[in-house]
Amino acid sequence: MKRHPAIAVLEFRDIAVGVFATDALLKRSPIAFVKCGTISRGRFLTLIGGTTASVEEAVSEGLAQGGDSVLDHVMLADVHPQLYEGILGHRSPVGPGSIAIIETGTVSCNVRAAELALKGTTVDLVEIRLADSGLSGKGLSIFEGELHDVEAAVEIAVGFLERTGVQVGFKIISAPHEALSRQVEGSTYFGSASLLELDGEEGEG
């Protein structure tokens, strides 16, 4: 359950500017939480949350101080509970239905698209990754549900991204293999994935 109504994500091209702008926004407004640090491609990512008014004020200051270094940003005044939990690291189980994978060049636009998909359909958010190790600055979200709901979620999310000129990659798997579902449920990061023994051909003794 979300504790705070609003969240925002700010991405900076330059680490030094990102640190400076984050310091400025923290001094400007009494937000409830912050998580920030370097991500791949030499960028700096800041996540904040709190009341709508405090987050709005902080974002305004962060954008002003970040200037041309701001690569992308998003503010959600009434964030969906599943997205809130997902951004903070919570994972949801993969059900027996279909899954969709949406990949974007930045984090913020993926967060916004995930919010639209969740509020516009009954899909569940399995995972959202924010430019962590191995993503090269990308945002990644995975949804699961009945096929028609998953298709609707992708239509909403990808439609929004394409209308805003964002390059997006996506796939729908209508009936994922059980082994793939188990892997995705655990983590899409290779370094964290468990080895699953399958009923394939045995090696020579």
N, C-alpha and C positions, 0 to 999 in steps of 0.2 A: 504494500500500500504506500502511495506516495505521501511524503511528509510535507512537501512544499509545492505550491501550485505552478511555479514557473521555473524554467531552466533556459540556459543559453549556452551556445558553443561558439567560440571565436577561434579562427585559425589564422596564424601569422606566418608569412613567408620567412621572416627573419627572427631568429631566436632572441637577440638582444632587444628588439622592438617588442616582441611578445612579452618578455619579462617586464619591461618598462610599462607597457600598457596594462598588464595585469596588476601591477603594483598600483597604478593610478586608479583603476576601477575599484580595487579593494578599499582605497582611501576615500573614494567618492560616495560609496553606498554601503549600508549595513546588510550585505547579503548573508544567506544562511550557510552556504558551503562553497568551497572552491576546490578544484583539482586541476592542476596544470603541469606542463612539462614538455620536453622535446619529443617529437615523433619522427618517423622516417622522412627522408628528403630534406632534412635540416629545418623542419618547421617547428612551430611552437603551438600547442593546443591548450586552450583554457575552457573549462567547464564550470559554470556557476549555477546556483539555484537559490531560491528564496521566494519572497512575496513578489507579485507582479511588478509593483512600483519600484522596489529596490533593484530587481534584476534589470528592468528597463533603464533605470538611471545608470547602473553599472555598465551596461552594454553601450550606452551612448558615450560614456567616458572612454571605454576601451576602443571604440571605433575612432573617436577623435584623436586619441593618442597613437593609435596604430597606423592611421593614415593609409598610405599606399601599400603598406606591408600587410594589411588585412586581406587574406586570400578569400575567405568565405566566412559567413556567420549565420546563425539562426537564433531566434528567440521564440519560445513557445510559452504563451501566457497561461495556458491551461493544459499542461502536458498530459498525454494519455498515461494511465498508471503502468501499463506494460512497458511503454517506452522509457518511462522514468526508471523503472527497475532494471531494464535492459542496459541502459546507459551506465548505471552504477554496477553492472557486472552480473546481474541475475540472468540465469538461463532457464528456458522452459523446455519441457520434454517434447519430443517429436511424436505426434500421434500417428494413426494409421492412414491418414489422408495424403494429400499432395503437399509439395513444398515449392517455394519460390525463392530464388536467390537474386538480389539486386545489388549491383556493384557500381559505385560512383567514384569520380576522381578526387572528390573532397569529402570530408566528414559531414559538414553542416548540411549540405543538400540531401544527403542520405537520411539524416535525422528528420528533416522536414518531410521527405517523401514517406518515411516510415510512419510518421504521425498521421499523415493523410490516409494511408492505407489502413491503419488501425481504427481510426475514427469512422472510416467510410465502409468498413466491412466487419465481419466477425472472425477474421483470421487471428491467429496467435503469433506473437513475435518469439521465435526460438532463440535468436541471437542477433546482437548488433555489435559490430566491432568498429572502433574509432581509430583508424590509422595506426594500429599497434604493429608489433613486429611482423614483418613479412608482407605487409599490405602496401608498402611504398606510397604512403599518404592517402590511400583510398578509404572509402567508407563501405561497409558491407552489412547487409541485413538479410535475415532469412525468416520466412514466414511459413506457417503450416495451417492446414485446414481442409475443408471440402474443396474439390477441384474448382467448382464455380465461384467459391469465395476467394480462392487464391488467384484465379484469373481476374476477378474484379479488383482485387487489391493491387495486382500488377498494373492493370489498366489505369487505375487512379495514380499510383506512384510514378510509373514511367511516363504517363501523359503529362504530369506536372513537370517532371524533369526535362522532358523534350521541349515543352513550351517555354521553359526558362533557358534553353540553350545548353543544358548540361549533357555531357556525354555519359551515357548509361549503358551498362551491360546487364542482361537479365536472362534467366532461364526458369521454366516451370517443369517440374518432374511430377507427372501425374500419379505414378505409383513407384516411389523409390524402393530400391532393394533394401531389405531389412538391415544388411550390414552397413549400407550408406547411412540410413536413418540413425543407427546406433553411433556411427562416427560423428555425424553432424550434431547429434544430441550431446555428445561429450565435448567436442570443440572442433572448429574448422581450422585451428592452428595445428600444423603438422607436428610441431615439437611437443604438443600436449596430447596428441591422439594416442590411443592405446592400440596395440597390435591385436587384431581380431583373427582368430583361426577359423578358416572356412572349410567347407567340405569339398575342396578341390582335389586335384591330382596330388598324390603323395610323391615326394622326392625319392630318389633311389637310395637304398640303404647302404 
